[in-house]
Amino acid sequence: MKHRKRIIAGNWKMNKTASESQTLAGEIKRELAECSDVEVVLCPPFTSLAIVADVVGGTSIKFGAQNMHWEASGAYTGEISAYMLRSLYCHFVILGHSERRSYFGETDEIVNKKAKAALAATLTPIVCVGETIEERQAEKHMQVVRTQVQGSLAGIAPADLKKLVIAYEPVWAIGTGLTASPEQAQEMHAFIRSVLKEMSNEDVAQSVRIQYGGSMKPSNAAELLAKPDIDGGLIGGASLEAKSFVELVRIAQQK
């Protein structure tokens, strides 16, 4: 099995003003500036990207956006393009988060267009997939996630697939305090890897990092990260406080 560098990414969602973001990024920087064995990524709101970039510049900490449009420019009021993000030296962009899918009607086709645009702009997409509680209870979760992976990554060449990150986020475990058991999470991560193999080849499947994105926190991270196909976490609530986020990175360093 290929060695995959662990990745812990903080999704701050619609939280933190620019000054609050500066403070939080500074606190994380003091602890993790030299962290090289785990990839650390901060994803603040658009309004804080420039200031977070300034804070973490020159360190090993990367930063990313929470969304983008697939067009390079144009009459798309309120939207941000990949090239605008790259002009800030942004490294990552979260795409297809369940909140974007459920609240803003994003489809696999839309996520696919965004992923291709991100890759063309040398941004690393973090492509999110995951099922609802109803879909899991109906035992449709595997098919739902297969459809999302295949649709969101359709037409992307194997060489480009290796550049992106996938986040498995069971919708029922986001912001609810519920968490998939380590066994449930591992089962789905392994399944996603098998779908990637079907879409490309074994080398790609073993190269792509797959994060867990459903209420990972210091109390459950070690068990989750111990599983062979879980390569990190896309962290929501626990990323809004420096101590818990740093602790998650420390746990990832030990695995």
Secondary structure as UniProt FT lines:
FT   STRAND          6..11
FT   HELIX           18..32
FT   TURN            33..34
FT   STRAND          38..43
FT   HELIX           46..48
FT   HELIX           49..56
FT   TURN            57..58
FT   STRAND          62..65
FT   TURN            77..78
FT   HELIX           82..87
FT   TURN            88..89
FT   STRAND          92..95
FT   HELIX           98..104
FT   HELIX           108..120
FT   TURN            121..122
FT   STRAND          124..129
FT   HELIX           133..137
FT   TURN            138..139
FT   HELIX           141..152
FT   TURN            153..155
FT   HELIX           158..161
FT   TURN            162..163
FT   STRAND          165..168
FT   HELIX           171..173
FT   HELIX           182..199
FT   HELIX           202..207
FT   STRAND          209..212
FT   TURN            218..220
FT   HELIX           221..225
FT   TURN            228..229
FT   STRAND          232..235
FT   HELIX           237..239
FT   HELIX           242..254
//
